[in-house]
Amino acid sequence: MVKIILYLIIGLFLSIESEGQITFASKYLENLFEILPSDCRYYPNDSLSRNTYALRTNRIINSHYVNLNYYLNGNRIEDIGIAIIDSTIRPLFESEDISRFIERKTLELLLIHDDNSLIQKLHENNLEILLNNNSVNSKKMLQKVYSIMNSKCDFKLKRDSLRYKISWNNVSDESVKFSFPATNTLVRGMDKKELDEEIIEQLENIHSDIEQVRKEKPLTNNILISDLIQNDSIYYLKNDSFVIKEINNSLYLKMQEGVLHYVFEPRYFEESICNLIQFPMLNDDLRANINHNIYGNEQVNYTMNFCDLMEYFKKYCTLYTGIEKKTENGLKTIVIILNNKLNVIHMMVIDVDKNTLFDRNKTITIGLRTNIPTNNIDNLFGEYIPQKTQYKVLIK
């Protein structure tokens, strides 16, 4: 009997110790965890090496069992949501961030017991949820929304520049429409400081699949001469621009022995910089000394491989390059990194000189700002005056 009691005490102690070790990807997520019924809280254990955990419960919707999805990274909880989106629909979402947001936000709303508080939360988040074209204004309606979303439905997702609009229609001709702003902080459930710190953490733990990119060389066999514009001895492939035509992602090529190659040589310094931003493996040994300006005007400094840095952003963003001005030994270059799905940009200011760009194992200096809402773009650029040829793009 004494041994049994002792084991129970030890087990309780270990459980409390384990609970105390967990961390959360954001303060918002920690608050969501705390308002869950106690038996709906999952405490991850590093030794189990789980990436996900499904907890079945009937405490969220009375007398109705649902699964809560926990997304894990060791002892850290990365996300929590109520299981709605099955494997057949999930690939239709533009990114996992959107599907997780739907499940996380639906869970949060279902945990609100007071109808007035529910209406207030919908208003605060600028959410619009329609049940059979009627605005949701009660928990009873929200529970019906969940049951439709969780059934076999026709599913549609649309996005304009400002909002996502998602609809579900079931065989009984019942419908749900879910509309929300395409903003980074809302969809990710993190504030700007947390988003900035997440980028730093991820850059410090670059995955091997990105490192593999360094060994690859950019191919030109899918480019047709008819798509190119010739300028003296080189060609350029005109692509998209960002806000002004001087910031773009055009590419520059040269014909050698009947084969197109991306220009990367001192003779074409400016064109080489533009190509390097899109294909950083052109100099896979280049290092980047990064001065990262994060929320609160804090400066974080770190050094990493330039190719890894650019490939990290290329995985989910579009990159645009502009030359701000000539410097004594080179060029001051601007890189705009656009995440169009969440209306956010990151911005690099790179000082590049000819003695560094083409050599192996050299280091360039990069100023980095991250998670800037696209509605703040006008605050970034000064007036562009063509007569001032020193400046091609003026950054405030």
N, C-alpha and C positions, 0 to 999 in steps of 0.2 A: 504493500500500500504506500509506504514511504517512497519507494522507487518510482511508482506511478506518478505520485504528486510531484516528485523532483523532476521527472521527465516533462510533465506538463508545464512546470515553472520555466524550465530551460527552453522548451518550445515556444512559450509565450515571449520570453526574453529575446530569442532569435527573431521571432516575427516582428517585434517592436523595433529591433535593431535594423532588420531589413527594410521596414517601412521608413525608417529615418534616413535611409541612404538614397531613396529615389529622388530624381530631379525631373524637371519639366522643360520642354523646349521654350515655353513662354509663361509669363505670369497669368495670362488669360487661361491657359490650359490647366494650370495649377488650381485656379479658382473654379473651373468647371469640374475638376476632379473632386474638390472639396464639397460641392453641392450634390454630388451623387449619393444615393443611399449607401450606407457603409458596406453592405454586402455586394455592391456593384463596383467597388474599388479594387482594382488588381494591382498588386505590388510586385513588380518584376524582380527577377533574380538573375544576376549575371551568369550564374553557372548553367542556366538552362539554355542560353544562347538563342532566345526566341526573337524573331523580328516582328511577329504579330501574335496576338492572343484574342480569342473570341470568348466572351463571358456571357453566358445565357442567363436571363433574368426576367421576372414578371413584375419588377418593381417600378419600371418606367411607365408602362401603360397597364393599368389594372387588369389582372386576369388574362393578360396577353403576353406570351413569351417573345422576347426579342434578343438579338445578339448585339452586344457592345464590342466594337472592334478597337483593340489597343494596338498602336504602332510603336515599336520599341527599338531602342538602341542601348543595349546593355541594361543598366538600371535607370535609364532615362526614358520617360514617356514622351514620344514625339508627337502623338496625336491620339484623340479619342473620338469615336463617332458611333452612331447607331446604324447597324447594317441595313442599308436600303438598296444600294446599287450592286446588282449581281454581275457576274463575270461577263455576261453577254453584252451588257450595256456599257461597262466601264471603259472599253477601248474607244467608245464614241466621244468621250470627254476629251477636251483639248489637252488637258494635263491632269495628273493625279491630284494636284492642288485643288482643282475644281470639284472633283468627286469627293475628296475628303472634306472640303468645306460644306457641301450639302449635308453630309452625314453628321459632321460636328455641330453645325448650326441647328439642324433638326433636333438633335439630342438636347442641346441647350434650351431650345424653345419648349420641348416636351417637359423639361424639368421645372418650368414656370407654372405655378398652380393658380395664380390670380389672373383673370382675363384682362384686367386693366394693365397689369404689368406686362403681359404678353403683347398687347397692342403697343405699349410704350417701347418695348424692345425692338419690335418690327420697325417702328418709326426711327429709333436711334440708329439702327443699322441700315436704314434706307432699303428695307426689304419689302417686296410685294409678293404675297402668296395668295393665290386665288383658288378656291374650291368650286368647281363648276361655275367659274366666272364671278364668284362672290368673294369679297375680301375676307380672309380669315381673321376672326376677332374673338375666338374662344378656344379653350383647350379641346373641347369636344370636336370642333371643326379641324383642329390641328391633328388630332388622332385619326380622323378620317383621311386627312391628307397623307399621313404616314401609311395607312392601309392601302391606298391607291398606289403610292410610289413603290410600295413593297410587293405589288402584284404584277402579273404579266401585262405589260403595257406597250403601246407605241410610244416612242421616245424621240424628242427633237431638242436640239441645242442650237441656239443662235447667239451671236455676239455682235454688237456694234461697237463703236469706239468707247462707249461709256458703260454698258451693262451687258450682263449675261441674261439670257431668257431661255428657260428650260421648261418643257411641258411633258406631261405624262397623260395618256389617254388609254383607259382600259376597255375591255370587251363590253362592259355595261354602259359605255358612253359617259363614264365619269371622268372628270379631268382635273388636273392640278397644273397650275402655272407658277413658276418660281423665278422671280427676277431679283437681281442684286447687282450692286456696282462692281465693276471690274477693277478693284483697287487692291493693292498688294497687302496692306495691313489688315483689311477685313478678311480677305480670302485666306491668308496664311494664319490669321489669329495671333499676330505678333506686332509689337510696336517697332518703330524705326530702329531704335537701339538694338533690340533683339535681332532684327533682320540683318543689321550691319555685323553684329557679333557672329551670327550664323555663317555669313560669308567668310569671315576670317577663320573660323573653325574648320570649315570645309576646305578652304585653300591650304590649311596646314595639314590636311589629311587627304591629299589628292589620291584618287583611286588609280589602280594600275591600268585600267582601260584608257585613261587619259595619257598616262605615261607612254603607252604603246604608240600613240599618235605621233610621237617624236620621230619614230623610225619610219613613218610613212612619208612619201613624197607626193605633192599635189599633182593630179593628172590633168591633162588638157585634151584627152582624146574625145571628149564629148562637146568640144567647142568647134564651131564651124567658122571658117574664114569669113563667110558672108555675114556673120553676126558681129564682126569686129570693125572698128573704125581705125584706119591707119593714120598715124601722125609721125611723119619722118620715118625713122627706121623701126619704130615700135607700133604695136597695135594696142587698142584698149577696148575692153568690153564694158559698155555703159550699163550700169545697174541702177539700183534705187538710190535716192537721196533722202536726207533727214532734215526737214524744216527748210534748209537752204541748199542750193545745188552744190555749194562748195564742200558740204559734208556728205559723202557718198560712200558706196562700197564697190566702185568700179575697179576693174583689174587690168593689169598691163602685161603684155606678152611680146615675145620676140621670136622670129622664125630663125631657126638654126638647122641647117642641113635638112630642110623640108619638114621639121618638127617644131611645133609651138612649145615654148618654155615660158614660165613666169619670170618676168624681169627681176633680177636681184643682183645688182652690181653698182659700184660707186658712180659710174657714168650717169645712171638714172636713179639718183638718190631719192627724190621725192616719190617716184613711182615704186621704188623698192620698199619704202616704208609702207605704202598703201597695200602692197602685196603681202608684206610680212604680217600685217594685222589680220588678214584673212587666212593666211597660210603660215603660221608661226614656225612650222617645222623647216622653213627655208633656212633658219639658223637655230637648230635645235639645242645648241649649247649656250645660247644667250641667257643671261640672268637678269632679273628685275629686282631692283631695290624699291620697295613700295612704301610710300607715305600715305597711309589710309586715313582720311578724315572721316570720322564716324560721328554719330549723334552726340550732341553736347560739345561740339568743337574739339573733341579728343583726337589726338594723333596716335596711330598705331603703326609701328614700323616693322616690316619683315622682308625677307629676301627669298625668292623662289625662282624656279625655272620659268622663263618667259613663255615658252610653248605651253606649259601646264596651265599657266594663268589664263592665257587667251582661250585655250580649248575648254576650260571650265565654263567661261561665259558663253562660248559658242554653242554649248549643249542646249541652251534654252533661250538664247538671245540672238539678235541680229546686230552686227557690228558695222559702224560707219566711221570713216576717217576724214579728217580735215586738217589742213596745214594752217596753223595760226600765224606764225611768222618765222622769218629766217633769224638764226642766232649766229654768233661769231663763228662757230664750228659746225653748225648743222641746222636743224629745224625743230621748232616747237610744234608738236603734233597733238591734235585732239582726237580722242576716240569716244564716240557715243555708243553705248551698249543698250539696246532697246529690248525690253521684255514687253512685247505688244499685247500679250495675253492678260497681263496684270497692270498695264499702263504705268510702268515704272522704267526709269533709265538709270544706268551707272555711267560715270564719266571718268576717263583717264586723260591726264595731261602728261605727255611724254617728251622729255628732252633727248633728242637723238643727234649724235654727231657721226661723221663719216668714219672716224677712227674706231668706233665701237660697233656699229651696226653689222659690219660684214666679217668681223673677227670672231674667233671661237673663244668661249669662256670669258667674254667681257660682260659688263653690267651696265644697264641703263636705269635711269631714275624715273619713277612713275608716281605722279600724284593721282590718288584714286578717291572718288566720292561715290557712294552707293545709295541705292533706294531713294531716288529723287522722283516724286510723282510727275508724270508728264504734264500735268497742268501747271507746273512751275517752270516749264521750258523757257518762257519769255524772260524769266529772271536770270537765265544763264548767258544769253547772248547779247552783246553790245550791238550797236548799229554798224552794219556792214557798209563801208564806203569804198567803192571800187578804186577811187583815185589814190587811196592810201595803199600802195602796192606792197608795203611791208607786211600788212596784215591781210590774210585771205579769210580768216575766220577770227572774229574778236570775241573772246570769252571774258565775261566780267570777273 
